[in-house]
């Protein structure tokens, strides 16, 4: 499961936790959120979010990178 960060206010959407404020159950993938879903903190749209680890200068490693 991934974490997504709002580039406006730094709110983190954690797929594992969902979003209780908008009744999104735990395990809801970011791409499965409705198109009109908004950041519960600043009301930015989904386009303002970046996947954690993909921000400038950060690289997310997986097991295959160590082979």
Phi, psi and omega per residue, in radians:
X1 nan 2.597 -3.032
X2 -1.949 2.910 3.023
X3 -2.056 2.455 3.124
X4 -2.139 2.376 -3.047
X5 -2.029 2.305 3.073
X6 -1.263 2.186 -3.117
X7 -1.327 -0.125 3.125
X8 -1.599 -0.837 -3.013
X9 -2.176 -0.012 3.135
X10 1.265 0.227 3.021
X11 -1.064 2.453 3.115
X12 -1.901 2.155 2.974
X13 -1.640 2.067 -3.122
X14 -1.859 1.978 -3.083
X15 -0.980 -0.659 -3.124
X16 -1.075 -0.558 -3.097
X17 -1.661 -0.406 -3.050
X18 1.274 -2.737 3.141
X19 -2.405 1.609 -3.111
X20 -1.006 -0.532 -3.111
X21 -1.092 -0.549 3.137
X22 -2.002 0.312 3.076
X23 1.047 0.622 3.010
X24 -1.562 2.085 -3.051
X25 -1.219 2.723 3.057
X26 -0.929 2.470 -3.141
X27 1.614 -0.028 3.131
X28 -1.296 2.050 3.116
X29 -1.185 2.579 -3.119
X30 -0.989 -0.749 -3.116
X31 -1.177 -0.286 3.105
X32 -1.568 -0.094 3.057
X33 -1.155 2.567 3.115
X34 -1.027 2.618 -3.140
X35 -1.013 -0.482 -3.113
X36 -1.641 0.164 3.089
X37 -1.101 2.437 -3.122
X38 -2.168 2.689 3.051
X39 -1.019 2.207 -3.114
X40 -1.195 -0.280 -3.125
X41 -1.598 -0.804 -3.016
X42 -2.152 -0.033 3.125
X43 1.233 0.274 3.056
X44 -1.184 2.638 3.113
X45 -1.363 3.026 -3.110
X46 -1.016 -0.501 -3.108
X47 -1.146 -0.283 3.135
X48 -1.466 -0.085 -3.081
X49 -1.673 2.506 3.022
X50 -2.177 2.573 3.125
X51 -1.212 2.297 3.133
X52 -1.021 2.342 -3.085
X53 1.692 -0.180 3.125
X54 -1.918 0.113 3.082
X55 -1.173 2.842 -3.120
X56 -0.887 2.236 3.062
X57 1.489 -0.151 3.137
X58 -1.810 2.446 3.097
X59 -2.232 2.266 3.125
X60 -1.654 2.201 -3.111
X61 -1.727 2.592 3.012
X62 -2.166 3.099 -3.061
X63 -1.017 -0.602 -3.110
X64 -1.155 -0.435 -3.135
X65 -1.209 -0.280 -3.081
X66 -1.743 -0.005 -3.118
X67 -1.402 nan nan
